[in-house]
Amino acid sequence: MTETNYEVEVLNGTTFKIFKGVYNDFKSKAVSEYKFELAPLEYEEFIETVEKNYLNCIVLKENQIPTAFLVYSDSISEAIELNIIHCLGTEDETTKQKLLIEKFLELTEKSRQTKVVSYPMIGHQSTFTADIARYGFKFVGLAVLRFIMGNASSERVLENMKLPEKPEEYKLVGYNDVYREDAIKLIYECFKDTPDALYDVRYKSLEGARDIINKVVDNIYGEFLPEATSVLLYNDKPCGFSFANVTGGRIANVPLVAIDKNHRGKGFSSLLLNRTIKTIVDWTKIGTRDFSEVNVTTETNNYKALKMYRKTGFREDYCYPQAYLLQKHKK
């Protein structure tokens, strides 16, 4: 019986050709097992991205054959994004995952002195939680909810929503870029002390919030939908936002909903979200745009947000642990 010999190394030119099999195994399971909304890069595109240092890839070889890998990115100034850990089959999976994580922590030790590690453990990766917790990772539970176009039940819920009366000093309008600075300040104030800021530390600073809003509005996170993005004005000054964009293909997304603390408790979040979703639904019905769904993500224990989304016609699809590892401070 041959003894198994494991080697862990950074993906390089000598491994590119023999790595293709395990990468394509992941690619075939990305949507079904890992809940990817879109198919990942083709193999040649992935290799090009690694060569340009946009992504980093660690490969595990089993008797010289690649059977597992880890992909991460450290291009965001405040965080290291651990994107995926994939193993070919489940034999010795815990051992392989452990070796990959340890190599990842070794390679990122310097960066982790100033950066948080963020790891959305979507799909099969959720089975790794107990193992990576041993390395100091902590977790926030996230729920993904979907509003499916053409679903009679969801559309009926949306149409029958009981919305609050809006006093005349309030107006509900679409997004205009003159509101960008107000959006940045509001997102910072609303999110700086939330669980979101644990794994995306940009929320903890005004400049970080600026980076988030700029990337939403400037089409970095997908096509921005200004007409579907709802803005609540109080005496013509923004006090609430419901952003909308396209994450890919026919999938729309609501990345942020926020209300100024002085205007909460009046049901205005529902007003914002209702306008956003109705705009997207109406576009799809009349053929202006063609969307298959709108999705949102929120913490599993954020009961107010979950209630608001259900009230709008969203339904929970799945939950996953969002892992994060705080900065490794110098001793």
C-alpha positions as CSV (number, residue, x, y, z in Angstrom):
1,M,0.0,0.0,0.0
2,T,1.4,3.3,-1.1
3,E,1.9,5.9,1.7
4,T,0.2,9.2,0.9
5,N,2.6,12.1,0.6
6,Y,1.1,15.6,0.8
7,E,2.9,18.8,-0.5
8,V,1.5,22.3,-0.4
9,E,2.8,25.0,-2.6
10,V,1.9,28.3,-4.4
11,L,0.5,27.6,-7.8
12,N,3.2,28.3,-10.4
13,G,4.0,27.6,-14.0
14,T,5.3,24.1,-13.4
15,T,1.9,23.1,-12.0
16,F,-0.5,24.9,-14.4
17,K,-1.2,21.9,-16.7
18,I,-1.7,19.3,-14.0
19,F,-3.8,21.7,-11.9
20,K,-6.5,21.9,-14.6
21,G,-8.3,18.7,-13.5
22,V,-9.0,19.8,-9.9
23,Y,-9.9,23.3,-11.0
24,N,-12.5,22.1,-13.5
25,D,-13.9,19.8,-10.8
26,F,-14.5,22.9,-8.7
27,K,-15.9,24.7,-11.7
28,S,-18.4,22.0,-12.3
29,K,-19.6,22.2,-8.7
30,A,-19.4,26.0,-8.2
31,V,-23.1,26.7,-8.7
32,S,-24.6,23.4,-7.3
33,E,-22.3,22.9,-4.3
34,Y,-20.9,26.3,-3.5
35,K,-23.9,28.5,-4.4
36,F,-22.0,30.7,-6.9
37,E,-24.5,32.9,-8.7
38,L,-22.4,32.8,-11.9
39,A,-20.0,30.2,-13.3
40,P,-16.4,30.9,-12.3
41,L,-13.7,31.8,-14.7
42,E,-12.6,29.4,-17.4
43,Y,-9.4,27.7,-16.6
44,E,-7.2,29.8,-18.9
45,E,-8.8,33.0,-17.5
46,F,-8.2,31.9,-14.0
47,I,-4.5,31.2,-14.7
48,E,-4.1,34.6,-16.3
49,T,-5.7,36.2,-13.2
50,V,-3.2,34.4,-11.0
51,E,-0.3,35.4,-13.2
52,K,-1.3,39.0,-12.9
53,N,-1.5,38.6,-9.1
54,Y,-5.2,39.6,-8.9
55,L,-5.8,36.2,-7.2
56,N,-3.5,34.0,-5.2
57,C,-3.7,30.2,-5.3
58,I,-2.3,27.5,-3.0
59,V,-2.3,24.0,-4.3
60,L,-2.1,20.7,-2.4
61,K,-0.5,17.8,-4.1
62,E,-1.2,14.2,-3.2
63,N,1.6,12.0,-4.4
64,Q,2.5,14.7,-7.0
65,I,-1.2,15.1,-8.2
66,P,-3.1,18.3,-7.3
67,T,-6.2,17.3,-5.3
68,A,-7.1,20.5,-3.4
69,F,-6.6,24.2,-3.6
70,L,-7.3,27.5,-1.8
71,V,-7.8,30.9,-3.5
72,Y,-7.5,34.2,-1.8
73,S,-7.1,37.9,-2.7
74,D,-5.3,40.7,-0.7
75,S,-6.0,43.5,-3.2
76,I,-8.5,45.2,-0.9
77,S,-6.6,47.4,1.5
78,E,-8.5,46.5,4.6
79,A,-9.0,42.8,4.2
80,I,-7.7,39.5,2.9
81,E,-10.5,37.7,1.1
82,L,-10.4,33.9,1.3
83,N,-12.5,33.0,-1.7
84,I,-12.7,29.2,-1.8
85,I,-11.3,26.0,-0.4
86,H,-12.0,23.0,-2.7
87,C,-11.0,19.4,-2.4
88,L,-11.3,16.7,-5.0
89,G,-13.7,14.3,-3.3
90,T,-14.0,14.0,0.5
91,E,-11.3,11.5,1.4
92,D,-8.9,13.0,3.9
93,E,-10.7,16.3,3.4
94,T,-10.0,17.6,6.9
95,T,-6.3,17.0,6.6
96,K,-6.1,18.7,3.2
97,Q,-8.1,21.7,4.4
98,K,-5.9,22.0,7.5
99,L,-2.7,22.0,5.4
100,L,-4.1,24.6,3.0
101,I,-5.3,26.9,5.9
102,E,-1.9,26.6,7.6
103,K,0.0,27.5,4.4
104,F,-2.4,30.4,3.9
105,L,-1.8,31.7,7.4
106,E,1.9,31.4,6.9
107,L,1.9,33.3,3.6
108,T,-0.4,36.1,4.9
109,E,1.2,36.5,8.4
110,K,2.7,39.9,7.6
111,S,-0.5,41.2,5.9
112,R,-2.6,40.0,8.8
113,Q,-0.9,42.4,11.1
114,T,-3.1,45.2,9.5
115,K,-5.8,43.3,7.7
116,V,-8.9,41.2,8.7
117,V,-9.4,37.9,6.9
118,S,-12.9,37.5,5.5
119,Y,-14.1,34.1,4.4
120,P,-17.7,33.5,3.3
121,M,-18.1,29.7,3.9
122,I,-20.8,29.2,1.3
123,G,-22.1,25.7,0.4
124,H,-20.0,22.7,1.3
125,Q,-17.4,24.9,3.0
126,S,-19.7,25.3,6.0
127,T,-18.5,21.9,7.1
128,F,-15.1,23.4,7.9
129,T,-16.3,25.8,10.6
130,A,-15.1,23.7,13.6
131,D,-11.7,23.1,12.1
132,I,-10.9,26.7,11.2
133,A,-12.3,27.9,14.5
134,R,-9.1,26.4,16.0
135,Y,-7.1,29.0,14.2
136,G,-9.0,31.9,15.9
137,F,-11.7,32.4,13.2
138,K,-15.0,33.8,14.5
139,F,-18.3,33.6,12.7
140,V,-21.4,35.6,11.8
141,G,-24.4,33.8,10.4
142,L,-25.7,35.2,7.1
143,A,-29.0,34.4,5.4
144,V,-29.6,34.8,1.6
145,L,-33.1,35.7,0.6
146,R,-34.6,35.8,-2.9
147,F,-37.5,37.5,-4.6
148,I,-38.2,35.3,-7.6
149,M,-39.7,37.0,-10.7
150,G,-43.0,35.5,-11.8
151,N,-43.6,33.9,-8.4
152,A,-47.3,34.7,-7.8
153,S,-47.0,34.4,-4.0
154,S,-44.1,36.8,-3.7
155,E,-45.6,39.3,-6.1
156,R,-48.9,39.2,-4.2
157,V,-47.1,39.9,-1.0
158,L,-45.4,42.9,-2.6
159,E,-48.6,44.3,-4.0
160,N,-50.5,43.9,-0.7
161,M,-47.8,45.4,1.5
162,K,-49.2,47.7,4.2
163,L,-47.0,50.8,3.9
164,P,-46.8,53.7,6.4
165,E,-48.2,57.1,5.6
166,K,-45.5,59.4,4.4
167,P,-45.8,63.0,5.9
168,E,-45.5,65.7,3.3
169,E,-42.0,66.7,4.4
170,Y,-40.8,63.3,3.2
171,K,-40.2,62.4,-0.5
172,L,-39.3,59.1,-2.1
173,V,-37.1,59.5,-5.2
174,G,-34.6,57.7,-7.4
175,Y,-30.9,58.0,-7.0
176,N,-29.0,61.1,-8.1
177,D,-25.3,61.5,-7.7
178,V,-25.7,64.7,-5.8
179,Y,-26.7,62.3,-2.9
180,R,-23.4,60.4,-2.9
181,E,-21.7,62.2,0.0
182,D,-24.9,61.9,2.1
183,A,-25.0,58.2,1.3
184,I,-21.4,57.7,2.4
185,K,-22.0,59.5,5.7
186,L,-25.2,57.6,6.3
187,I,-23.8,54.1,5.5
188,Y,-20.9,54.8,7.9
189,E,-23.2,55.9,10.7
190,C,-25.6,53.0,10.2
191,F,-23.0,50.2,9.8
192,K,-20.0,51.1,11.9
193,D,-21.1,49.2,14.9
194,T,-22.8,46.3,13.2
195,P,-21.6,42.7,12.6
196,D,-20.9,43.7,9.0
197,A,-18.0,45.8,10.3
198,L,-16.4,42.7,11.8
199,Y,-15.6,41.1,8.5
200,D,-15.6,44.2,6.3
201,V,-13.8,46.8,8.4
202,R,-14.4,49.4,5.7
203,Y,-17.6,50.1,7.5
204,K,-15.7,51.3,10.6
205,S,-14.4,54.5,8.9
206,L,-15.8,57.2,6.7
207,E,-13.1,56.5,4.0
208,G,-14.0,52.8,4.1
209,A,-17.7,53.7,3.6
210,R,-16.7,55.9,0.7
211,D,-14.9,53.0,-0.9
212,I,-18.0,50.8,-0.6
213,I,-20.4,53.4,-2.0
214,N,-18.1,54.4,-4.8
215,K,-17.7,50.8,-5.9
216,V,-21.5,50.3,-5.9
217,V,-22.2,53.6,-7.7
218,D,-19.3,53.3,-10.1
219,N,-20.2,49.8,-11.3
220,I,-17.3,48.0,-9.7
221,Y,-19.7,45.6,-7.9
222,G,-21.8,45.1,-10.9
223,E,-24.1,47.4,-13.0
224,F,-25.5,50.1,-10.7
225,L,-29.3,50.7,-11.1
226,P,-29.8,54.4,-10.1
227,E,-33.5,54.4,-11.1
228,A,-34.2,51.4,-8.9
229,T,-32.1,52.7,-6.0
230,S,-34.5,54.5,-3.7
231,V,-33.7,57.6,-1.7
232,L,-35.9,59.0,1.2
233,L,-35.7,62.7,1.5
234,Y,-36.6,64.7,4.6
235,N,-37.0,68.4,3.7
236,D,-35.0,67.6,0.6
237,K,-32.1,66.1,2.5
238,P,-31.4,62.3,2.2
239,C,-32.2,60.3,5.3
240,G,-32.5,56.8,3.8
241,F,-31.3,54.6,0.9
242,S,-32.1,51.3,-0.7
243,F,-29.4,50.6,-3.3
244,A,-29.8,48.2,-6.2
245,N,-27.4,46.7,-8.7
246,V,-26.9,43.8,-11.0
247,T,-24.5,41.2,-9.7
248,G,-24.4,39.3,-13.0
249,G,-26.6,38.0,-15.8
250,R,-30.3,38.3,-14.8
251,I,-29.7,38.6,-11.1
252,A,-30.4,41.9,-9.3
253,N,-29.2,42.6,-5.8
254,V,-30.0,45.0,-2.9
255,P,-26.6,45.4,-1.3
256,L,-27.5,48.1,1.3
257,V,-30.6,49.4,3.0
258,A,-30.1,52.1,5.6
259,I,-32.2,54.7,7.5
260,D,-30.9,57.6,9.6
261,K,-31.4,56.9,13.3
262,N,-33.6,60.0,13.7
263,H,-36.1,58.6,11.2
264,R,-36.3,55.0,12.3
265,G,-39.3,53.2,13.8
266,K,-41.7,54.6,11.2
267,G,-41.6,51.9,8.6
268,F,-39.6,53.9,6.1
269,S,-37.2,51.1,5.4
270,S,-40.2,49.2,3.9
271,L,-41.1,52.2,1.8
272,L,-37.6,52.3,0.3
273,L,-37.4,48.5,-0.3
274,N,-40.9,48.4,-1.7
275,R,-40.1,51.1,-4.3
276,T,-36.8,49.4,-5.3
277,I,-38.4,45.9,-5.8
278,K,-41.5,47.2,-7.5
279,T,-39.3,49.1,-10.0
280,I,-37.3,45.9,-10.8
281,V,-40.5,43.8,-11.1
282,D,-42.2,46.4,-13.3
283,W,-39.2,46.5,-15.6
284,T,-39.3,42.8,-16.0
285,K,-43.0,42.7,-16.6
286,I,-43.0,45.2,-19.4
287,G,-39.7,44.0,-20.9
288,T,-37.6,47.0,-20.2
289,R,-35.1,44.7,-18.4
290,D,-35.1,40.9,-17.9
291,F,-34.4,39.8,-14.3
292,S,-34.9,36.3,-12.9
293,E,-34.6,37.4,-9.2
294,V,-33.5,40.0,-6.7
295,N,-31.5,38.8,-3.8
296,V,-30.4,40.2,-0.4
297,T,-28.1,39.1,2.4
298,T,-28.6,39.8,6.1
299,E,-27.5,38.4,9.5
300,T,-29.5,35.4,10.6
301,N,-30.2,37.1,13.9
302,N,-31.3,40.5,12.4
303,Y,-34.9,39.8,13.0
304,K,-36.1,43.3,12.0
305,A,-34.4,43.0,8.6
306,L,-35.6,39.4,8.0
307,K,-39.2,40.5,8.8
308,M,-38.9,43.5,6.4
309,Y,-37.6,41.3,3.6
310,R,-40.3,38.7,4.1
311,K,-42.9,41.4,4.2
312,T,-41.7,42.5,0.8
313,G,-42.0,39.0,-0.7
314,F,-38.5,37.6,-0.2
315,R,-38.0,34.1,1.0
316,E,-35.0,32.5,2.7
317,D,-32.9,30.4,0.3
318,Y,-30.0,29.3,2.4
319,C,-27.7,30.4,5.3
320,Y,-23.9,30.2,5.7
321,P,-21.3,31.2,8.2
322,Q,-19.3,34.3,7.4
323,A,-15.9,33.7,9.0
324,Y,-13.5,36.4,9.9
325,L,-10.0,36.5,11.6
326,L,-9.0,39.7,13.3
327,Q,-5.7,41.4,12.7
328,K,-2.6,39.6,14.1
329,H,-1.0,42.3,16.1
330,K,2.8,42.3,16.6
331,K,3.9,41.1,20.0
